[in-house]
């Protein structure tokens, strides 16, 4: 019998054995703690334990499972809350109370609940990996599509009657090429560190619409794309991800709380359970799965939580859904890698992180994408990962390596956050590489002038940044009127367009059509003001008309469902400045 030889935190070693294989899931000790083999040599096997090893002693048994660390995939995932190794926290609470006991042997999915199953195949059909053989309503808004494992194929030889079934009931039997009969239930298992296969990658050319103007218009992310949200303490990473989870147009949200404070996860649970989904009118939790691995949970499980989350996302992608993953935060995941690497006595790289940190980060983000699935449907996985650099230092290894592998970088700014500018995304330090991919969508689905307006808005912000350097040195009074106007228009862009109020019914989410009309109103004010300044009107007199404040308040004054009001606003601006110009010329 294989036994524990040494224990160093979550790292356990077994001497003189050849019974285990690399990345095999094992059970450690009399409590059967879940672990994974991470290193093997002729003398010893090293195991990473995903639960607390407190109380574990040398000499306790270690048994193998014969399979890699896997997630159970089937109906019941949505609306659930799991820990990092896909154990349902609600079920564990019923058994052991508020704290998770070591070795809690709980099925990932409810094995007693029955689903109304409709079999989609008939006897004699040939099935290949990815084919859908049964469907059932998992929640009021999501249909669960049971798919043949990518590793299987065969001829249907038996089907169950439509009706109520549990996840372990056999609903279809197939005969494989070797003559063996394979029984298909409503669920399957898949190794969490192995990406699920697909037919082909498709071009990324549709935006993930979030309703946040600074993102959708200035720094867009595509469906199937990747984005990083780096920011120091208090800059609003979690708040930004909450808002994206609530409002983005993905079909399903996978929220991974990786090493974050427990009160933040509590806030997620409370908010999501109370919020009505604007897309369906049902509870938002009907299309959400939460993976809670808080800072007081075993550190090794942080690594597993990231892989568990992406595996669940890929599973629903294979059904033909669009998934958005919110990973909060990948820095805590990297810190877990650093701690375990130290216990393994590996050679440290920059700031003590392991030398393989870049490859682990890339492996995670490269599982995103917009694909054609094995069954011919289309689906996507978009990843938005928060990064928590200490002291807001974006030059630290996790931020820099994440920047290498994502195409969208939303840098959160402490000064903007403290000024109550939400979202606190610094437009000068951030970038998106998706604009060229999405240009056709904006021109065809919104307006052919959308990109032109965006370019003019970003030009104004860039000019303001340059002018503010001069203002810091010599003050604004010495600037010519046209440059003063740029500064005032830029303020209208920042406060009236980029800044949003998450608690206002019309400003918390803004459709693309209104975003375009808001840009048009600001640029119309700029053009009319330039004409007035050219005619001799001072910027101070233009500000006295109140038109700038009127433009700033349009986000509140014009409801999302009344775009025609922008035409009246533009007429008001034109007539107001025309009247002011005539008065000045008359004098």
Beta strands, then each sheet from edge to edge (+ up, - down):
strand 1: 6-8
strand 2: 11-15
strand 3: 24-28
strand 4: 33-40
strand 5: 44-49
strand 6: 62-68
strand 7: 70-73
strand 8: 81-82
strand 9: 115-119
strand 10: 126-128
strand 11: 132-137
strand 12: 143-147
strand 13: 153-159
strand 14: 163-165
strand 15: 172-175
strand 16: 181-184
strand 17: 188-191
strand 18: 200-201
strand 19: 226-230
strand 20: 252-258
strand 21: 288-293
strand 22: 322-328
strand 23: 369-372
strand 24: 378-387
strand 25: 408-409
strand 26: 431-432
sheet 1: 1+ 2- 5+ 4- 3+ 6-
sheet 2: 7+ 17-
sheet 3: 8+ 21+ 20+ 22+ 24+ 19+
sheet 4: 8+ 21+ 20+ 22+ 24+ 23- 18+
sheet 5: 12+ 11- 9+ 14-
sheet 6: 10+ 13- 15+ 16-
sheet 7: 25+ 26-
end
